[in-house]
Amino acid sequence: MFKRANPIKKSLCANRKKEPLLALKRSVWQQSPLSKVATLHCSCINSLIKIVNKNVINNIAKAFSECLKADQPLLTTIRNASKKTGGSTRNKKGHPRPKHRGWRVLDGHYVSHGTILATQLTTRFHPGLNVGFGRNGTLFAMEHGKVIVSCEPLDPNWEHTWVQRNYAGRQDQTIYKKFFNVIPEKQHQRFRLVEEI
């Protein structure tokens, strides 16, 4: 019967300096049941030794020998990520929607009773004639009429909490602010006599 020459024994004689490679080849030859698989792996390692250094080969030899001891198949499948990872965003959830504070009605417009004229966080606008001031700083019309916005010197009520918070330390200064006024429409003079006393 024809006996084929062992390719691993030839490489053992030729490569005395490559000790980690030899250890890897011996482990492959002794523990692998298929000599063809061992020859294939040794030829791959021969081509790899030109590229990688000794430390990398030592790590490969250890990992390969442990794989053979555990009776695992030499070919393993690697499952990669099937979905693309999402990118980061700065616009995250949980932000409150904007309040859009400011004036709602401009100068010269006609409004009805209860219309919101302006919303504010600090006292940018002040109530004038026929204008109310809400708890959250909202200015609203108290009569039907025309809106007039004027800039006037401020004479604040210093006991009011909003005034104390926004104008503290400015008692001696003259402060000019915008005032919202509602001029009521002229009442008609057509009346019908209902009852005479």
C-alpha angles and dihedrals in degrees: 000000000000114000118206118223114254109247092199094057090053091052090048091059095043099046108050094148096056098076099160090051091051092050090052092049093049092050091049093048096046100042104034114086092207116066091195091060090048091050090049092051093046092052090051091050091050090058092045096052091071090061108036130054131239097269092056091048091051090054091048091050093051094047093046094049091049090051091054093047091054091056092236123152115266093229114063128181121232119209113212128199110286096198129053114248114248119247123239121263133199094203096078130173122267099056112134117240115260117268097217093214120187138080120333100187125043130216115288098024124127117236137182129230113294097018114148109241101181141352122209144170095209128023100281092139129035131205118254132173114351093354125122129212116221128211092258094045097267116152115213136178117254095189139034109259151087122319117234119186114200136174111229139161111269123241100183131192100243092201092064113102094224091053092048091049097047104030104035112148095015099096094119096046129091106237121197117203140168115262125199114216130180115208107202119232117258111266116240117248097220107113131163121216108241103172136356122213 
